[in-house]
């Protein structure tokens, strides 16, 4: 009878695993906005872009491609 009661109510080890799993999920849900904020902050200061400019004046044409790269807010 005792074995049947442990089988249906859960063993102490299983209960501990369920508690640990619940707290792990709660912790991950609480910390995940911090990871997202850090990623967005990094993207704001570290990015690159490219532009294509064509300047036409009278009979002259200047065709340029410029690359910009910013690391920690400092760029070239």
Secondary structure, DSSP 8 states (H G I E B T S, - for coil): -HHHHHHHH--HHHHHHHHHHHHHHHHHHHHHHHHHHHHHHHHHHSEEEEEEEEEEETTEEEEEEEEEEEETTEE-
